[in-house]
Amino acid sequence: MSKTLGSLAVGAKIKDTNTKFLGSPIIWLKADSNHDGYPENSTTLITEKIIALRAVDAKEPNNTDSNRKSYGNNKYSVSNIDQWLNSDAAAGEWYTAKHDADQAPDNANVWSNYNEYDIDAGFLNGFSSLFKSKMLDTTLKVALNTVTDGGSYESIVRKVFFASKAEVSNAAENSIMEGSLLALFSANTNDCRKAYPTEECVTDSEYTSSSFNTSSAWYWWLRTPYSSNSCSVRIVYSLGALSHGDNAYSGSCGVRPLCNLSSDTLVSDEVDSDGCYVVLTPPTAPTININTPVYCDPDYNTGGIEGGKAKITWSAVNAATYKLERSVNGGSYLVIYEGDSESYEDTISDNMNTIQYRVIVTNSLGSSDYASTSVVVVQDNYPPFISGDDSAIGDVTTRIKYKYIVYDGDDAAVTVKEYVNDTLIRTFTATGSQENTLEISLETWNALSMGDNYIKIVVTDDNNATVTQTKHFNKIGGIINVVYTPFGTNLTICPKAINVQLDLKKPLDATIQVLATNNANDTQPVWDDITTAALSGHNHIFSNTAKQSGVDYYAVKVKVLINRNNADGEIKLYGIKCQLDCAVN
């Protein structure tokens, strides 16, 4: 279930988990709904806490006004902070000069080099696309100072902004009311205006003070200028009272922005562990695919794409209803399926020259965008066919010789290409049904790395209809290691000699080594090379005559190591036959 922003009480906490600043989700408070002068059907949000310390505007060394040259500009519409709050640009790319004397808030032009932000990303850069899509343009009234800007006010349109003096205290600036009191501040007391910095704000700040911490209220900016000069901006004092202001270039004062969202924005019906209603994300458009090529002949059936049919599939979305629409020959889209399935098989008729499909998802959170296939040309043609399927071959120790049949439903010649991995090894023309063999040469086989590889067959007819079969295989080889324990591990008498016979098939160039030990229970068994004896059928007398102190029993193990040496042909070890001679040594 869900609620809307408009239905929440003033003061409720709201969070979009994908809208972040300084690495953490921003927590907002509902400040009002349908506030006078704000957009229709809007909910006003203000950050619960001070999220950063930033200057409103850098000092402007080239400004002819001495105060702005030394302390920054208090005209909100051209301020650095206004530009930064409304930018989603990447790091270092949000700033452009707003007037001839404008200056970026770099280290040299903010108070005592504290908290420059010219190289930061724009404030909106960390916002989710959903949150940004719900933000509304808001027309704001902003007072002007009487010294350089003529007094009175200007109107600006912004998505993110600072509160005004009137909106937090119902007070005018030089007789200008910049809006009206927000419901969150309707008590009009110092306590309702107090704000505390977030932990991220304190950690991020270059300005440090024993009184600047997460448990102490702090100063925060308004958009209202101190109208009696050109450089000061009104602030809310740490105890909640309004102050005459601070110089715009001060990087020790807090940022607490506002925005308006559509009141129909959906949020969770219960709060999370932070006490926040969480903004819910409507479904995103699924991926959609159509098996191609598509044929109009109703008699053809390959088991993949049927002639006269097209299979459309799309990715799943939780608790969703899907609506599939089709456009024929460039015409309007019409609904051909609606339900909870994630696939649909469409019938293709002779009058269809081109088709295109799109799907939209709807669930309790809303609807997605459409996801569309490309335009598909319907072919009046039987495609070629390859026997077999894409199932893996498995472990392979010797060269592959894969037999298959290709044919074309129109009895036309087809072009066949055979690949090993991405390497083309053969191209030929086939007519009618015939058996072929994809054979990997010894040179190509030896060049393949151990592990996963694949063969691929691509068949194309004279209408460019193409089918592909791909079969993976796992090349194994090198040294084959077989360990055999013929007599158990609880021998009380030390074995003296052993006779080993192998039932083995191997290529001539493959090499073999046979090892045996009579103290296999020891931490470091003595392995004897018994290859000559094993291959000639003779007994081998063990070189070891004792077991390790503390080991109760003797044990015999035989190890057979076969090295293919890139030889072609099968290697099979059918069995190992052993006889043992035990005596007290």
N, C-alpha and C positions, 0 to 999 in steps of 0.2 A: 504494500500500500504506500501511498505518497500523499504529501500535502503540497500546497503552493506557497511561495514566498508571501503572497498577499494575505494568506490566512494566518500567518504567524503573528505572535504578539510583539509589540514594540519592545526592544531589548533582547529578543531572542538571538542566540548565536548561530551563525551560518558558516559553513565551510565547503569549499570545493576542493577535494583532495588533489586535483590536478592543477590548481592555481596556486602558485608558490612564489615566495620572496625569501631571499637568503636561504634557500634550500628547504623551507618548511611551508606547509599550507597556510594561507592567510585566514585568520579568524575574523569574521565581521560581526557587527551588531546591526539588527534592524533598527534604523533611526526613524522611519516614518513610512506611510503608504499614501500614494496620491497626494503628496505634499503640494501646497499651493505654489503654482508657477512651474512645477516640475512636470515631466511628461505624463500623459494619461496612462493608467494601468501600470504605474511604476512603484517599485519598492526601493527606498533609499537605504543604502548600507554605508556604514563607517567602520573602519578597522577598530576592533575591540581595544587594541593597545597601540602604543607608539611603535611603529615597525622599523624606523631608522632615524638617525640624526643626519640631516642634510641642510645645506644653505638654500634659502629661497632663490638667491641670485648672486653670482660672483661679483666682486668689485670690477669696475669697468675702467681700466687705465686710460682709455682713449675718450672717455666721456668728458664733455666740457663742464658738466655739473660736478662740483668738487665733492659733494656727498656721495653721488653715485660712483665717482672715480675711486673713492676710498672705501665705501661701505656697501655697494651694490644698489640694485634698482628695485623699487617697491611697486612698480606697475606690474600687476599680476599677469596680464595677458602676454607680456614679453619676457617673463621670468624664466630662468633655467628650470625651476621645479615644475612649472606648468608644462613645459615642453617634454621633460623627462617622464612625468606621470602619464602622458598620453601617447607615449612611443612604445612600439614593440620591436624596435631595432636591436640588432646584435650589439655585443659589447663594443663600446667606443664609437658607435655609429648613429647615436640618437640626436646629437647636437648639430644644429645649424643656426647661424647668427640671425637674430630677429630684427636687428637694427644696426646701424653703422658702428656704434660703439659697443655692441654686445660682446660678451666674453664668456667662454666655457668655464664651468666650475672646476678648474684644475687646481692642483696643489698650491700654486703660487697666488691664487686669487680668492681663496676662502680664508676665513679667520684662523690665524695661527696654524695654517695648513691642515685643519681638521676636516676629515670626511669629504674630501673632493670626490666627485662622482662622474667626471667627464668620460672616464674609461669604462663605466658600468654599461650593462645592457639597459635598454629602456624598461621602465617599470612593468609594462604589459608583456614583456618578453617571456615572463614566467607564467602567463595566464593560459588556461586551456582555451581551445577554440570554442567550446561550448559556452564558457563564461563570457568570452568576448562577444559571442553572437547574441547574448542576452542583455548586454550593456546598451543603454539608451543615451542618445545625445541629449544633453541637458543645457538649457539656456540659463545663464547665470548673470546676475547683476553684480558688478564690482565697482566699488567707490574708487575715485581718483584723488590723488593728493592735490592740494591747492597751490603748491609751490611751482611745480614744473608741468603738471598734467591738466591744469584748468579746473580742478574740482569736479563736481557732479559725478557721473558714473559712466561706465561702458557696459555693453552686453556682449557676452562671449558664449560660444557653444562648445562644451567639452563632455567627454565621457568620464574622466576622472578629475577630481578637483578638491580643493580645501574648503572647509566650512567657512562661513562668514561670521562676522561679529553678531549680526542680527539672528543668524540661525542657531547660535549657541547661547545667546544672552538677551535676545530681543532688543538690542541696542543699535542705534544709528551711528554712522561715521560721518561727521560733518553734515548732519541732517539727512544723510542718504541711508535708507533701509535696504540692505542687500538681501532681500527675501524676508522670510518670516521664521519664527522659532520652530525648530524641528521637534517632533513629539518626544524624542529621546531626551531632549533637554528642557522639556516643558516645566519641570520643577524650577528651572532657572536658579539653581543653587550652585555653590562652588563644588559640592560633593558630586553632583551629576556631571560636572565637566572634568573631574580628575581623570587622568590617564597614566598608565604605567608602561614602561618599555618592555618589549618581549626579550626573552633570553638571547635571541639571535641579534636583536638591536644592540644590546649591551656588548656582546662578543664582537660584533662587527665594527663598533665605534673606535675611532682613534682618540676621541675625547674620553678621558677617564676622570672620575671623581668619586670620592667615597659616598656621595649622596646619589650618584647615578647607578642605580641597580634595579633589579626586577621588582623589589618590594617597596620602592619609593616612587611616589608620583613625580612626573617630570613635565617640563614645558613643551607645548606643541603649537605649531603655526596655524594661523588663519590666513585666508586670502585677502583680508582687508588691510589696506595700507594705513599707516599712521599718517593722517592727511596733512599734518603740519610740516612734514619734511619729505624729501624725495627718496629716502633710503630705508626707513624703518617700516616694519610690518607687525601688525598686531599678533599677539600670542595669548594662549591660555597659560596662566601662571601655574606652577607646580601644585599649588594648593587649590586650584580651580578658579581663581579670580581672573578677570581680564587685565592684561597689562597694557601699558601704552605702546609696547612693542620692543623689538630687537632689530639690530641692523641685519639687512637682508643677507649679507655674506656670512653670517654666523652659522657654523656647522655644528653647533652644540644644541640646537633646538630640534624638536621632534616632528616627524612626518606621520600624519593620521588622515589618510585620504578618504574620500567618499565617492560613491558612484550610484547610479540608478539602474536597476535590473527590471526586466519584465516581471510583473507580479504573478504571471502564470508559470514562472520557472518552478519546476518540480523539485521537492526536497524530500528526504526521508520522513516517515511519520513519527519516528522516535529519534532521540539524540544519541550521539556516539559517546565514547569514553571521555571526550573533551567537552561534553555538554552541548555539542553542535548538531543542528540539523544539516545533513549532508546533501549538497546539490546532486541530483540524480542525472545520469547521462543517458539520453535516448539511444536506441540502437544505432550502430554504424551500418553503412551499406555493406551487405555481404559480398564476397567474391562470387562471380557467376561464370559458368563455363558451358560451352556447347560442344558435343563431340562432332568433329568435322573430318572429312567433308560430309555434306548432306545430299542425299539422292532422292529423286522423286519416284523412282521405280518401286512399286509396292511389293514386287516378288522377290526382291533381293534381301538376303539376310546373312550378315557375317557374324552376328553375335555381339558386335561392338556398336556400330551404327547400322540400323536397318534401313534398307531402301524404303522410302515413303515415311520414314520416321526420323525424328531428331530427339536426342536425349539432352535435356538441360538440367544442370545441377547447380546448387549454390551452397555456400557455407552456412552452418547453423548459428542461430542466435537464440539465447535462452527465452523460453516462454513467448515465442513469437508467432505471428501469423504472416504468411508470405503471399504476395500478390504478384503473379507472373503475367506480363503483358507481351504481346507480339505485334510487330509491324511487318506487313507483307508488301513487297514491291515498293517500299518507301512510303506507304500510307500511314494512317493514324494508328496509334497503339490501342489494342483492345485486350481486355482481360481474358485470359484463357485458362487460368487456374488461380484458386484462392484456398489456402488451407495451411496445415502445419507440416506438410512433407517438404523435403529438401531436394526433390527432383521431380521432373515431369517429362513424360514422353509425348511429343507432339506429332500429329499426323501431317505429312507433307503431301500436297496434291500437285497435279500437273500445272495448275495456273500460278504456282509460286515460283518466281524467278529469283527473288532475294528475300531473305527473312532476317529479322533482328529481334532480340528478346531483351527485356529488362525486368528487374525484380525489385520490389520495395518491401521493407520489413516494418511491422507494427507490433509494439507490445505496450504494456501499461505505462511506459515512460514516453511514448510518442512514436514517431515514424522516422525511418532513415531516409537518406537520399536514395535515388535510383542507382542500381548497378546494371550496366548494359553490356551485352556482347557486342562484338563487331558485326558489321553487315556480312551475312553469309550468302554466297551465291549457290543456289540449288543446282545440282548437276543431274542431267539426264544421262546417266552413265553408270555401268557396273564398275565398282572399284576392284583392284586386284586383291588377292588373298594369299596369305602365307599360312601353311599348316603349323600346328603347334601354338605355343603361347609364350608369355614373358616370364614364366617361372624360372627360378635360378637352377643352374646345373649342379651346384654344390662344389665339393672339394674335387680338384682335378690334379693328377700327378703327371699326366703326359699330354701330348698334343691333342687338341680337340678336332674331331671330325664329325660335324653336326649335319645330319641329313634333314632336308625339308622339301616341301613341294610348293611351288607358286603357280597360280593360274589367274586368268582374267575372265570375268563373267561375259565380256563381249568377244571372247576368243581373239583378242588383239595381242600383239606383241607387247611385252613389258620389259622395262629396264630394271635389272637387279644389281644392287650394290652391296658388297659385303665389307664389313668393318671389324677390326679388332681394336677395341677402345675407340679412339677418334681417327685411327689410321685406315684408309681405304685399301683393301688388299685385292679386290677383284670387282670388275664391272662386266656384265654380259647381258645379252638379250635372250629372253625365254619366250616361247610360244606354246600355248596349250598347257596341259598339266604335265609336269615333268619333275623328277626328283633331282635335287642338287645336293652337293656336299660342300659346306663351308669348312675348309681345311686350313689350319694354321701351320705355316711352314716351320721347320725346325729353327731356322734363324730368327723368325719373329717370336716363336715360343721362348727361346732362350733369352731374348731381349725383354720379355715381360717381367715386371717385378712380382715378387711373391705377394699373395693377398688378393684383394678384389680386382677383377678385370671383367670385361664383358665383350660379347660378340653382338653385332647388330646387322640386321638384314633390312634393306630399304627397297621397296618395289614400287615403281611408278609406271602408270599406263600412259597412253598417248593423249589423254585429257588432263594430265598432270595430277590425277588422283593418286595419292601415295599412302602406302601402309608401311608400318615399321614394326619389327619385332626385335626386342633386346633381351638378351639372356646373360645374366651375371654368372661368374664362376670364381671360385677361390683357388688360385694356383698355390699348391703346396709342393715342396721339394726340398732341396738342400740335403741336410742330414736327417734321416728318419731314426728316431731313438726308441727302441723297444726294451723295456726292463721286465724280466721274467723271474719269478720266485718259484722254482720247481718243487722244493721239498719243505716248505714252511719255514718258520723262523724260530723253532724250538728244538734245535738239535743239541743233544747233550755231549756228543762225541765230535771231535774236530774232523771235518771231512778232509781226506787226504788227496783224493783225485776225483776228476770229473770227466765224463765223456759227453760231448754235446754234438748233436746232428741237427742241421737246419733243413726244413722243407721250404725252399726259397725260389722265387722266380724274379730275375732282374736282367736289365740290359747288360751287355758285355762290358761296357765302359764304366758301369757303376761299381764302386768299391765297397767292401764290407769289412767291419772290424767286430770281433767278438771278445768281450771281456767277462771275467767271472771272479767272484770273491767268495770266501768261505767264512768271513767274519762281518757279514752285512749289518749286524746289530751294533757294531762298534761306531763310535763317532767319526772315525776316519778309516773306513774299510780299505783293505789292500786289494786292489783290482789287478788281476793278471791278464795279459793279452794272450788269449787262447785261440786266436784266429786260425793259425796254421793247423793246430790240432783239430779244431772244429771242422774246417773245410776238408781235411784228410781222413776224418773219422777216428783219430787217435785219442787216447787218454791224455789228460793234462794233470800233472802233479802240482798242487797248490804250493806257492812259495811261502805262504803264511802258515804257522803251526800253533798259534795261540789266539785267545780273545782278550779283549780289553778288561782290565781289572774292574770288578763291579758289574760286568755284563754276565747274565746267567746262562745264555745259550748262544750257540753258533747258528748261523743262517747262511744259506747259499743264494746268491742272485746271479743271474746271467744278463748281460746287457749286449744288445745287437745294434750296431750303428751302421746305417746304409747311406752312402753319399752318392746321389744320382750323377754328379759331375756333368750335368746338362745332357745326359744320355737320353735318347728317345726310347719309349717303350714302357711297359707296365713293371711295377715293383710290387710283389706280393710275398709276404712272409706267412706261409700257411700254418707253420707250427715249429716248435722247438722240442726236440727229444733229448732227455738227459738221463744219464746213469751216474751214480755216486758211489765212491769207495770210501768208507770211514774206518779209521784205525786210531788207536791211542798212540800219539806221537811222543 
